[in-house]
Structures are given as structure tokens and as C-alpha cells.
Amino acid sequence: MVLETISDATAPAEPAPLSAVPTPTSLSLAQARRIALAAQGFADRRPTGTIDLRHLRRVVRRVGLLQMDSVNVLMRAHYMPLYSRLGPYPRDLLDRAAYRPPRELFEYWGHEASLIPVSLQPALRWRMAGGHAWGGVSRISRERPDLVRWVLDEVRTRGPLTAAEIEDDAPVRREHWGWNWSDVKTALEALFWSGEVMAARRNGAWARVYDVPERVLPRAVLEAPTPAPADAQRDLVRVAARALGVAAEKDLRDYFRLPVAAARTAIGELVEAGELLPVTVEGWQQPAYLHPEARLPRRVHAATLVSPFDPLVWERGRTERLFGFRYRIEIYVPAAQRVHGYYVLPFLFGDRLVARVDLKADRPAGVLRVPAAWIEPTPTGRAGRGHPRPGEVAEALAAELRRLAGWLELDAVAAPEGGDFAAQLAAALRTGEAAG
């Protein structure tokens, strides 16, 4: 592990070989936090010029995959981790990497629905062969194999196409709330899980446009040998360990939603091979594992909003262990029962999650709305000792909201409407507008 100083003006150095530096057996919580942030790319210098595919690839190498989600109240989830690490970037870069040849990313079930590097497709074939985790989708392969074969033939012959283009004669099922998938759509999703069809792109309605792998994946990936499941799962734990820096077993397992027994076996084998280093972390009850190439910067100079679907906060228990930040997404909670809001983003400032804001992009009005803003409690007497003062947080968060609004092509940031940080943040927004 490498100890290095990282500032806004200094790019991170490549880590020295582990043999060149002492290997710790225990970490303070502050060290673990900085290791985790560096592993996720938050200690990297933000680009100052044109952001291009090289920068996108750097982030994807750091995080391993990008979670997707249909909620578009602010910005679709897979675009946000790149913004959080690079700042405002052309969103077309991600579309190009995911949906245009030579394709670098593909859609599949990684950590939920995800965009994943094509090089990892062989490592996920065990999942494709294992049957769908959802009962209704797996049942259709057993109960209507004739329909599944017909759908696959249609995609192979007529693709790329959406479910709507071939489902007119199929009955629409209504028993599953929120989805209302036809049998054709269900068959397509079963084929998607098994890897027999893929997402060629998304259309304007956010629907998958399906095609066969031969017309989506690079030939080198299609022809790559299929690893044994144990080897593939070990590779996925390797990716997770590098992306997390230091992690408990559950954190490593959750990254690609691996089976418990398989993940434990893979972790044990990687420890035995010296590819994971057992450590203890201050305050953690669970054993932890350190990646040998993890970096420990002396400081992290982040000031960015983090999506609810960012890999930094995927495993909510880890978020609480690292940052003392209890985080729950409240999209599916009735409005009257929400604590912080509908679509709430943590604010990362330095190496801490110091505030959270409920945000909505009001595109017709050209305004970034802030239904609520909340500041995290500071331990008594600790402000100024690694804990920023509320005024510093308000100023930095106001600047970040203006930057985010510009990236979203919105003209203004509205005053916060509620929350215990609304008044102070509103004042900082007004000061910034006056200075501008």
C-alpha cells in the first residue's frame, strides 16, 4: 500500500509494489475512509481540459461497473458516477462507450442492472447459465418454451427491436404491480438474463432495444473461453476489492451480488494467494480485507454530490461504517413518511459525507429545485479538526449545485424549500449569485 500526498494540482502516482512499503495489519477509520475514496477515484485530479474517452475509461477502471436505474427525476443513475468524479462531462461519451461500436460497455445484471466492461462478459456467463432470479421470468422459459424460441428467432431475424415491436398479439399480464409486462417482454428478459439477447441500445422511452450477442459484442469477447464459475467469481471479487480498496466480506460480495458461499470461497483463496490482505479497521466488528495496491492519500480534496446509486454508497452498512452516514433511499416510501426526501444525494466534502440534498431537475422551467437540504451533525467540539464548519459546507455545496445545474443545462438553482440546512444553503446560493 502506498502513502502519498494528493492535491488538486497533483495527479496521483502509480502505486509502488507492495514489497516496497510496509503492509499494515490495522487501519484507523480515517485511513480506511481515505483508502476507500482513493480506490473509487475521488482522490484523482479532475480534468481541466476537454474530457474524453480516456477519462471515462479511468473512472470505469476504478469503479468496475455503473448501476442503471429508470428514475429520471434528476439524471439517470449511470451518468452520475462519472460526473461525481470528473465534473461536467459530455454525456454522449457514455452513450458512445455503451451503445456504439467498438462497444466498451454492455448491459447486464452486475450490481442490479448495470453497464459493465465487455471484458467482464465471460466472467458473468455462470450467472447467465444459472437461471433467472425472478420467478415470473424464469417460469416463462419452463412454461412457454415455444414462445421464448419464437421471440429469439424474431430478434435474430428482425433485430434490433423492442418488445413493443413484436408483442401486439400477446396478452398483457396485470398481476405484477408496476411492471405490466407482456409475455413477449418477459420472454425477452429471460433471454437477456441468459445472455441469448442483449441491449443494443435504449430508445427515447428508456426501453431496451434487443439484439443477439453476435451483433453487439466485439468478436474477441464472443470468442473468449468461458471460465469455470469459481474462477469467474474469484475474478469478480478481484474487481470489487480493487474498487473498494478496503472492505468487509459483505461489501465484496455485494458489489456483484455474488452467492454467499461462492464469495467466501473466493475471498479465502485470494487471501491465501496474497491478493487480499486481512486487516482490522477501527470500529468495524467485521474482519476487513485490503487490496495490495490500495493507495492511502494524506488528504482527499473532494467536493461533489454522489448519486443514490453510486458504488461508493451501494452497501449502506459500509457507508455507515466508513462515514457515520446512515443512508436510505426513500423513493418507494410514501411522501408523508419520508425523512429527507424523494431523491436525496449525499454531499462528499473532503473525505466526509457532510450534507444531503433532495434534488429535482425541473426541465420545463430550467431550474434545479432543492426540496430539502440537510447537514450532518458534527461531533461536539470537532468542527475545524477535520470536520468542516457549516459555513464552509454551505459555500462548497452551493458551488456544486450551480455546477450540477450547468451540466444539466438548467439556468438556475432554486432556493431550498425545507430541511435544517435550507436557510444557510440559500444564503450561500444568494452570495454566489451576487459574486457571479
C-alpha positions as CSV (number, residue, x, y, z in Angstrom):
1,M,0.0,0.0,0.0
2,V,1.3,3.4,-0.9
3,L,1.2,6.6,1.2
4,E,1.0,9.6,-1.0
5,T,0.1,13.2,-0.9
6,I,-2.7,14.2,-3.4
7,S,-3.7,17.7,-4.1
8,D,-5.9,19.3,-6.6
9,A,-2.9,20.2,-8.6
10,T,-1.1,16.9,-8.4
11,A,-2.1,13.7,-10.3
12,P,-1.9,10.5,-8.3
13,A,1.3,8.5,-8.7
14,E,1.1,4.8,-9.7
15,P,1.4,2.7,-6.6
16,A,4.8,1.1,-5.8
17,P,5.0,-2.6,-5.5
18,L,3.6,-3.8,-2.1
19,S,7.0,-5.3,-1.2
20,A,8.5,-1.7,-1.3
21,V,6.3,-0.4,1.5
22,P,5.2,-1.7,4.9
23,T,1.9,-3.6,4.9
24,P,-0.4,-2.6,7.8
25,T,-2.3,-5.1,9.8
26,S,-4.7,-2.4,11.2
27,L,-6.2,0.8,9.9
28,S,-7.7,3.8,11.6
29,L,-11.2,4.7,10.5
30,A,-9.8,7.9,8.8
31,Q,-7.2,5.8,6.9
32,A,-9.9,3.3,5.8
33,R,-12.1,6.2,4.6
34,R,-9.3,7.7,2.5
35,I,-8.3,4.4,1.1
36,A,-11.9,3.7,0.0
37,L,-12.3,7.2,-1.6
38,A,-9.0,6.8,-3.5
39,A,-10.0,3.4,-4.7
40,Q,-13.2,4.9,-6.1
41,G,-11.4,7.7,-7.9
42,F,-12.3,10.6,-5.6
43,A,-8.6,11.4,-4.9
44,D,-7.8,11.7,-8.6
45,R,-7.3,15.1,-10.1
46,R,-10.3,16.3,-12.1
47,P,-9.6,17.1,-15.7
48,T,-9.1,20.7,-16.5
49,G,-9.4,20.5,-20.3
50,T,-11.6,18.5,-22.7
51,I,-13.0,15.3,-21.1
52,D,-12.7,12.4,-23.5
53,L,-12.9,8.6,-23.5
54,R,-9.6,8.3,-21.7
55,H,-11.1,9.9,-18.7
56,L,-14.2,7.8,-18.9
57,R,-12.1,4.6,-19.0
58,R,-10.1,5.8,-16.0
59,V,-13.3,6.0,-13.9
60,V,-14.7,2.7,-15.2
61,R,-11.4,1.0,-14.3
62,R,-11.7,2.5,-10.8
63,V,-15.4,1.6,-10.1
64,G,-15.7,-1.6,-12.2
65,L,-19.3,-1.1,-13.3
66,L,-22.1,1.5,-13.4
67,Q,-25.5,0.8,-11.9
68,M,-28.6,1.8,-14.0
69,D,-32.0,2.9,-12.8
70,S,-35.1,4.1,-14.5
71,V,-35.7,7.1,-12.2
72,N,-35.1,10.3,-14.1
73,V,-36.1,13.0,-11.6
74,L,-32.6,14.4,-11.7
75,M,-30.4,12.4,-14.1
76,R,-30.4,8.7,-14.9
77,A,-28.2,6.8,-12.4
78,H,-25.4,5.6,-14.7
79,Y,-24.4,9.1,-15.8
80,M,-23.9,10.4,-12.3
81,P,-20.8,8.5,-11.1
82,L,-18.8,9.9,-14.0
83,Y,-20.0,13.4,-13.1
84,S,-19.1,12.9,-9.4
85,R,-15.5,12.0,-10.3
86,L,-14.9,14.1,-13.5
87,G,-17.2,17.1,-13.1
88,P,-19.3,18.2,-16.0
89,Y,-18.6,15.9,-19.0
90,P,-20.3,15.2,-22.3
91,R,-22.9,12.5,-21.6
92,D,-22.6,11.3,-25.1
93,L,-19.2,9.8,-24.1
94,L,-21.0,7.2,-22.0
95,D,-23.7,6.6,-24.7
96,R,-20.9,6.0,-27.2
97,A,-19.0,3.6,-25.0
98,A,-22.1,1.6,-24.2
99,Y,-24.1,1.6,-27.4
100,R,-21.8,2.3,-30.4
101,P,-19.1,0.1,-31.9
102,P,-16.4,-0.6,-30.8
103,R,-18.5,-1.2,-27.7
104,E,-16.7,-0.9,-24.4
105,L,-19.6,-1.5,-22.0
106,F,-22.6,-3.8,-22.1
107,E,-25.8,-4.0,-20.1
108,Y,-26.3,-6.9,-17.8
109,W,-27.0,-7.8,-14.2
110,G,-23.9,-6.9,-12.2
111,H,-24.9,-4.9,-9.1
112,E,-28.6,-4.8,-10.2
113,A,-28.9,-3.7,-13.8
114,S,-25.5,-2.3,-14.8
115,L,-23.2,-1.1,-17.5
116,I,-20.2,-3.4,-17.3
117,P,-16.9,-3.5,-19.3
118,V,-17.2,-6.0,-22.1
119,S,-14.0,-7.7,-20.9
120,L,-16.0,-9.0,-17.9
121,Q,-18.7,-10.7,-20.0
122,P,-17.1,-14.1,-19.8
123,A,-16.9,-13.8,-16.0
124,L,-20.7,-13.4,-15.9
125,R,-21.6,-16.4,-18.0
126,W,-22.1,-18.6,-14.9
127,R,-24.9,-16.2,-14.0
128,M,-26.3,-16.4,-17.5
129,A,-26.4,-20.2,-17.3
130,G,-27.8,-20.3,-13.8
131,G,-31.5,-19.4,-14.5
132,H,-33.2,-16.1,-13.7
133,A,-33.5,-15.0,-10.1
134,W,-37.1,-13.6,-10.6
135,G,-39.8,-16.3,-10.5
136,G,-42.0,-14.9,-13.3
137,V,-39.2,-14.5,-15.7
138,S,-37.7,-17.9,-15.0
139,R,-41.1,-19.6,-15.3
140,I,-41.8,-18.5,-18.8
141,S,-38.8,-20.5,-20.1
142,R,-40.3,-23.6,-18.5
143,E,-44.0,-22.9,-19.2
144,R,-43.8,-21.4,-22.7
145,P,-40.5,-22.5,-24.3
146,D,-42.2,-22.2,-27.7
147,L,-42.8,-18.5,-27.2
148,V,-39.2,-18.0,-26.0
149,R,-37.9,-19.7,-29.1
150,W,-40.1,-17.6,-31.3
151,V,-39.0,-14.4,-29.6
152,L,-35.4,-15.3,-30.0
153,D,-35.9,-16.1,-33.7
154,E,-37.7,-12.8,-34.2
155,V,-34.7,-10.9,-32.7
156,R,-32.2,-12.9,-34.7
157,T,-34.2,-12.3,-37.9
158,R,-35.5,-8.7,-37.4
159,G,-33.4,-7.2,-34.7
160,P,-32.5,-4.9,-33.2
161,L,-36.1,-4.4,-31.9
162,T,-38.1,-3.6,-28.8
163,A,-40.7,-5.7,-27.1
164,A,-43.4,-3.4,-28.4
165,E,-42.5,-4.2,-32.0
166,I,-43.4,-7.9,-31.7
167,E,-45.9,-8.1,-28.7
168,D,-49.1,-6.9,-30.3
169,D,-50.7,-10.4,-30.3
170,A,-49.6,-11.4,-26.8
171,P,-51.8,-10.9,-23.8
172,V,-50.7,-8.3,-21.3
173,R,-50.5,-9.6,-17.7
174,R,-51.7,-7.4,-14.9
175,E,-50.9,-9.3,-11.8
176,H,-47.5,-7.8,-11.1
177,W,-47.7,-4.2,-9.9
178,G,-45.6,-1.6,-11.6
179,W,-44.4,-3.7,-14.5
180,N,-47.4,-5.0,-16.6
181,W,-45.0,-6.9,-18.8
182,S,-46.4,-8.9,-21.7
183,D,-45.4,-12.5,-22.2
184,V,-43.1,-11.3,-25.0
185,K,-41.4,-8.8,-22.8
186,T,-41.0,-11.4,-20.1
187,A,-39.5,-13.8,-22.7
188,L,-37.1,-11.1,-23.8
189,E,-36.0,-10.5,-20.2
190,A,-35.4,-14.2,-19.7
191,L,-33.3,-14.3,-22.9
192,F,-31.5,-11.2,-21.7
193,W,-30.6,-12.9,-18.4
194,S,-29.4,-16.0,-20.2
195,G,-27.2,-13.8,-22.5
196,E,-29.0,-15.0,-25.6
197,V,-30.1,-11.4,-26.4
198,M,-28.5,-8.2,-25.3
199,A,-29.3,-4.5,-25.2
200,A,-28.2,-2.9,-28.5
201,R,-29.3,0.5,-27.2
202,R,-32.0,2.3,-25.3
203,N,-34.8,4.2,-27.2
204,G,-36.2,7.5,-26.2
205,A,-38.7,5.9,-23.9
206,W,-35.9,4.2,-22.0
207,A,-36.9,0.8,-23.4
208,R,-34.3,-1.8,-24.2
209,V,-33.7,-2.4,-27.9
210,Y,-32.7,-6.1,-28.1
211,D,-30.3,-7.8,-30.4
212,V,-28.3,-11.0,-30.5
213,P,-24.8,-11.0,-29.0
214,E,-23.1,-11.5,-32.4
215,R,-24.3,-8.0,-33.4
216,V,-23.5,-6.4,-30.1
217,L,-20.3,-7.7,-28.5
218,P,-16.8,-7.5,-30.0
219,R,-15.7,-10.7,-31.7
220,A,-12.8,-11.1,-29.2
221,V,-15.2,-11.2,-26.3
222,L,-17.6,-13.6,-28.1
223,E,-14.7,-16.0,-28.8
224,A,-13.2,-15.7,-25.3
225,P,-13.3,-19.0,-23.4
226,T,-15.8,-19.4,-20.6
227,P,-14.1,-19.7,-17.2
228,A,-15.2,-22.1,-14.6
229,P,-17.7,-20.5,-12.2
230,A,-15.3,-20.5,-9.3
231,D,-12.6,-18.8,-11.4
232,A,-15.1,-16.2,-12.7
233,Q,-16.4,-15.4,-9.2
234,R,-12.8,-15.0,-8.0
235,D,-12.2,-12.5,-10.8
236,L,-15.3,-10.6,-9.8
237,V,-14.1,-10.4,-6.2
238,R,-10.8,-9.1,-7.5
239,V,-12.6,-6.3,-9.3
240,A,-14.7,-5.5,-6.2
241,A,-11.6,-5.5,-4.0
242,R,-9.7,-3.1,-6.2
243,A,-12.8,-0.8,-6.5
244,L,-13.4,-0.8,-2.7
245,G,-9.8,-0.6,-1.5
246,V,-10.6,-2.0,1.9
247,A,-13.8,-3.9,2.5
248,A,-15.6,-6.5,4.7
249,E,-16.8,-9.8,3.2
250,K,-20.3,-8.5,2.7
251,D,-19.0,-5.4,0.8
252,L,-17.0,-7.6,-1.6
253,R,-19.9,-10.0,-2.1
254,D,-22.5,-7.2,-2.6
255,Y,-20.5,-5.5,-5.4
256,F,-21.6,-8.1,-8.0
257,R,-24.3,-9.7,-5.8
258,L,-22.4,-12.9,-5.5
259,P,-23.7,-16.0,-3.7
260,V,-22.5,-16.1,-0.1
261,A,-20.7,-19.4,-0.2
262,A,-19.0,-18.6,-3.6
263,A,-17.9,-15.2,-2.3
264,R,-16.4,-16.6,0.9
265,T,-14.5,-19.3,-1.0
266,A,-13.2,-16.7,-3.5
267,I,-12.1,-14.4,-0.7
268,G,-10.3,-17.2,1.2
269,E,-8.5,-18.2,-2.0
270,L,-7.4,-14.6,-2.7
271,V,-6.2,-14.2,0.9
272,E,-4.2,-17.4,0.6
273,A,-2.6,-16.2,-2.7
274,G,-1.7,-12.8,-1.1
275,E,-4.1,-10.9,-3.4
276,L,-6.2,-9.8,-0.4
277,L,-4.6,-8.7,2.9
278,P,-6.5,-9.3,6.2
279,V,-6.6,-6.1,8.3
280,T,-8.6,-4.7,11.2
281,V,-10.4,-1.3,10.9
282,E,-11.1,0.9,13.8
283,G,-14.7,0.5,14.9
284,W,-15.5,-2.4,12.5
285,Q,-16.8,-5.6,14.0
286,Q,-16.2,-7.5,10.8
287,P,-12.8,-8.7,9.5
288,A,-11.6,-6.5,6.7
289,Y,-9.5,-7.1,3.5
290,L,-7.1,-4.7,2.0
291,H,-6.2,-4.7,-1.7
292,P,-2.4,-4.8,-2.1
293,E,-2.4,-1.9,-4.5
294,A,-4.6,0.3,-2.4
295,R,-3.4,3.9,-2.0
296,L,-3.6,5.9,1.2
297,P,-3.6,9.6,0.3
298,R,-2.8,12.0,3.1
299,R,-5.8,14.1,2.0
300,V,-8.8,13.9,-0.3
301,H,-10.0,17.2,-1.8
302,A,-13.4,16.2,-3.0
303,A,-16.4,18.5,-3.2
304,T,-19.2,16.6,-5.1
305,L,-22.7,15.2,-5.0
306,V,-23.0,11.5,-5.0
307,S,-25.9,9.6,-6.6
308,P,-28.0,7.2,-4.5
309,F,-26.8,4.5,-6.9
310,D,-23.1,5.4,-6.8
311,P,-20.8,2.4,-5.9
312,L,-19.4,4.5,-3.0
313,V,-22.7,4.1,-1.2
314,W,-24.1,0.8,-2.6
315,E,-23.7,-1.2,0.6
316,R,-25.5,1.0,3.1
317,G,-23.9,-0.7,6.1
318,R,-20.4,0.1,4.7
319,T,-21.5,3.7,4.2
320,E,-22.4,3.9,7.8
321,R,-19.2,2.1,9.0
322,L,-16.9,4.4,6.9
323,F,-18.7,7.8,7.2
324,G,-21.1,7.5,10.1
325,F,-23.7,8.4,7.5
326,R,-27.0,6.5,7.7
327,Y,-28.4,6.5,4.2
328,R,-31.7,5.1,2.9
329,I,-33.2,5.9,-0.4
330,E,-36.9,6.9,0.1
331,I,-38.2,6.8,-3.5
332,Y,-40.6,4.0,-2.5
333,V,-41.6,5.5,0.8
334,P,-44.9,7.3,1.0
335,A,-44.3,11.1,0.9
336,A,-45.7,11.7,4.4
337,Q,-43.2,9.1,5.8
338,R,-40.0,10.4,4.2
339,V,-37.3,11.7,6.4
340,H,-35.1,13.5,4.0
341,G,-36.9,13.5,0.6
342,Y,-37.6,11.6,-2.6
343,Y,-34.2,11.7,-4.5
344,V,-31.6,12.6,-1.9
345,L,-27.9,12.9,-2.8
346,P,-25.1,12.8,-0.2
347,F,-22.5,15.6,-0.5
348,L,-18.9,14.5,-0.3
349,F,-16.6,17.3,1.0
350,G,-13.0,16.4,1.7
351,D,-13.2,12.8,3.0
352,R,-16.6,13.0,4.7
353,L,-20.2,12.9,3.7
354,V,-21.3,16.2,5.3
355,A,-24.7,17.0,4.0
356,R,-27.5,15.7,1.8
357,V,-29.9,17.4,-0.6
358,D,-33.2,16.3,-2.2
359,L,-33.0,17.4,-5.8
360,K,-35.2,17.6,-8.9
361,A,-34.4,18.8,-12.4
362,D,-37.4,21.0,-13.4
363,R,-36.6,20.9,-17.1
364,P,-39.6,22.9,-18.4
365,A,-38.7,25.7,-16.0
366,G,-35.0,25.4,-16.5
367,V,-34.5,25.2,-12.7
368,L,-32.7,22.8,-10.4
369,R,-35.1,22.5,-7.5
370,V,-34.0,21.7,-3.9
371,P,-37.0,20.4,-2.0
372,A,-34.8,19.9,1.1
373,A,-31.2,20.3,2.4
374,W,-29.8,18.7,5.5
375,I,-26.5,19.0,7.2
376,E,-24.9,16.1,9.0
377,P,-24.4,16.5,12.8
378,T,-20.8,17.3,13.8
379,P,-19.3,15.7,16.9
380,T,-19.2,18.2,19.7
381,G,-16.0,20.3,19.5
382,R,-14.8,18.6,16.4
383,A,-15.5,21.3,13.8
384,G,-12.3,22.6,12.4
385,R,-10.5,19.3,13.2
386,G,-11.1,17.5,10.0
387,H,-14.8,18.3,10.3
388,P,-15.7,21.4,8.1
389,R,-17.8,24.2,9.6
390,P,-21.4,24.6,8.3
391,G,-20.4,27.8,6.5
392,E,-17.7,26.0,4.6
393,V,-20.1,23.2,3.7
394,A,-22.8,25.7,2.6
395,E,-20.4,27.6,0.3
396,A,-19.0,24.4,-1.2
397,L,-22.4,22.8,-1.7
398,A,-23.8,26.0,-3.3
399,A,-20.9,25.9,-5.8
400,E,-21.6,22.3,-6.5
401,L,-25.3,22.8,-7.1
402,R,-24.5,25.6,-9.6
403,R,-22.0,23.3,-11.4
404,L,-24.6,20.5,-11.5
405,A,-27.3,22.8,-12.8
406,G,-25.0,23.9,-15.6
407,W,-24.2,20.3,-16.5
408,L,-27.9,19.5,-16.6
409,E,-28.4,22.5,-18.9
410,L,-30.6,24.3,-16.3
411,D,-30.5,28.0,-15.9
412,A,-30.7,28.4,-12.1
413,V,-30.8,26.8,-8.7
414,A,-33.9,27.4,-6.7
415,A,-33.7,28.2,-3.0
416,P,-34.0,25.2,-0.8
417,E,-37.6,24.6,0.4
418,G,-37.0,22.7,3.6
419,G,-34.6,20.8,5.8
420,D,-32.3,22.0,8.6
421,F,-29.7,23.4,6.2
422,A,-32.1,25.2,3.9
423,A,-31.6,28.7,5.3
424,Q,-27.8,28.6,5.4
425,L,-27.6,27.0,1.9
426,A,-30.0,29.6,0.5
427,A,-27.8,32.3,1.8
428,A,-24.7,30.8,0.2
429,L,-26.5,30.5,-3.1
430,R,-27.5,34.1,-3.0
431,T,-23.9,35.2,-2.1
432,G,-22.6,33.1,-5.1
433,E,-25.1,34.7,-7.4
434,A,-24.2,38.2,-6.3
435,A,-20.5,37.4,-6.7
436,G,-21.1,36.0,-10.2
